[in-house]
Amino acid sequence: MKKIFYIMGKSATGKDHIYRALAEDPELDLSRLVLYTTRPRREKEENGREYFFTDQERLQQLRTEGKVIEERVYHTVSGDWYYFTADEGQIDLKQRNYLGIGTLESYERMREYFGGGQLVPIYIETEDGLRLERALKREKKQKNPNYEELCRRYLADCADFSPERITEAGIERRFSNNGTLEACVENVKHYVRCFLS
Ligand SMILES: Nc1ncnc2c1ncn2[C@@H]1O[C@H](COP(=O)(O)OP(=O)(O)OP(=O)(O)O)[C@@H](O)[C@H]1O
């Protein structure tokens, strides 16, 4: 059986960038495990690339069909945003290795669904001050910056990724993204390769 490499970390730790670097490496040959979300599409995002952009009606339909593996909701200042993973037959662990991104909770649900041996956690860390700076810089570039939401997420991260929760989820290895993105990506790739050989 193949593996699902699952990237996690607080907001603005660099998950999306690391995900992209791994997904675009032909040597690793990882298939993207694309999540679904009901949140509005951001500029430059494409349906089916970052997420499948959907709505609550479709989510309910998939729930009824028993196809939702895990789901979470964020009560944002712009309304409730759902993020979920659905198994519509596209995940074939006999043939392919996958790359996913999510929270500690979704990681735990995935592990229950696919089995512990299939999931490889990749936990990314960035020092809090640096992370806030990067988050703010990123938000400023948006057409309609949402600083209230940025702050809400930043504070929520402390509880969602408390040291106790990280230990509880069985995360042992951590990857620092305090330096250059390239250095962090290289460390992660090195780790992933160990499972592919
Ligand atoms: N090593 C780095 N050095 C400088 N800037 C970085 C580094 N890594 C990431 N960034 C920048 O930090 C910001 C956050 O990165 P990214 O969007 O990949 O984080 P994320 O963890 O996916 O965030 P979120 O969970 O909030 O969507 C981006 O603007 C990115 O360009």
The ligand as an SDF file (V2000), in Angstrom:
LIG
                    3D

 31 33  0  0  0  0  0  0  0  0999 V2000
   10.3880   30.6640    4.3510 N   0  0  0  0  0  0  0  0  0  0  0  0
    9.6500   31.7290    4.0180 C   0  0  0  0  0  0  0  0  0  0  0  0
   10.2140   32.9480    3.9650 N   0  0  0  0  0  0  0  0  0  0  0  0
    9.4730   34.0540    3.6750 C   0  0  0  0  0  0  0  0  0  0  0  0
    8.1520   34.0420    3.3980 N   0  0  0  0  0  0  0  0  0  0  0  0
    7.5390   32.8400    3.4390 C   0  0  0  0  0  0  0  0  0  0  0  0
    8.2450   31.6320    3.7460 C   0  0  0  0  0  0  0  0  0  0  0  0
    7.3620   30.6140    3.7120 N   0  0  0  0  0  0  0  0  0  0  0  0
    6.1730   31.1550    3.4020 C   0  0  0  0  0  0  0  0  0  0  0  0
    6.2720   32.4970    3.2340 N   0  0  0  0  0  0  0  0  0  0  0  0
    5.1790   33.4430    2.9300 C   0  0  0  0  0  0  0  0  0  0  0  0
    4.2870   33.3720    4.0250 O   0  0  0  0  0  0  0  0  0  0  0  0
    2.9450   33.4800    3.5910 C   0  0  0  0  0  0  0  0  0  0  0  0
    2.1720   32.2850    4.0820 C   0  0  0  0  0  0  0  0  0  0  0  0
    2.5120   31.1530    3.3150 O   0  0  0  0  0  0  0  0  0  0  0  0
    1.3820   30.1160    2.8590 P   0  0  0  0  0  0  0  0  0  0  0  0
    0.2440   30.8520    2.2470 O   0  0  0  0  0  0  0  0  0  0  0  0
    2.0520   29.0710    2.0670 O   0  0  0  0  0  0  0  0  0  0  0  0
    0.9770   29.5940    4.3200 O   0  0  0  0  0  0  0  0  0  0  0  0
   -0.1930   28.5840    4.7690 P   0  0  0  0  0  0  0  0  0  0  0  0
    0.3750   27.8410    5.9280 O   0  0  0  0  0  0  0  0  0  0  0  0
   -0.6560   27.7900    3.6190 O   0  0  0  0  0  0  0  0  0  0  0  0
   -1.2810   29.6010    5.2560 O   0  0  0  0  0  0  0  0  0  0  0  0
   -2.8820   29.3910    5.5280 P   0  0  0  0  0  0  0  0  0  0  0  0
   -3.0330   28.1280    6.3290 O   0  0  0  0  0  0  0  0  0  0  0  0
   -3.1950   30.6040    6.3520 O   0  0  0  0  0  0  0  0  0  0  0  0
   -3.5480   29.3850    4.1980 O   0  0  0  0  0  0  0  0  0  0  0  0
    2.9830   33.6040    2.0680 C   0  0  0  0  0  0  0  0  0  0  0  0
    2.8220   34.9420    1.7000 O   0  0  0  0  0  0  0  0  0  0  0  0
    4.3730   33.0840    1.7000 C   0  0  0  0  0  0  0  0  0  0  0  0
    4.8760   33.7190    0.5470 O   0  0  0  0  0  0  0  0  0  0  0  0
  1  2  1  0
  2  3  1  0
  2  7  2  0
  3  4  2  0
  4  5  1  0
  5  6  2  0
  6  7  1  0
  6 10  1  0
  7  8  1  0
  8  9  2  0
  9 10  1  0
 10 11  1  0
 11 12  1  0
 11 30  1  0
 12 13  1  0
 13 14  1  0
 13 28  1  0
 14 15  1  0
 15 16  1  0
 16 17  2  0
 16 18  1  0
 16 19  1  0
 19 20  1  0
 20 21  2  0
 20 22  1  0
 20 23  1  0
 23 24  1  0
 24 25  2  0
 24 26  1  0
 24 27  1  0
 28 29  1  0
 28 30  1  0
 30 31  1  0
M  END
$$$$
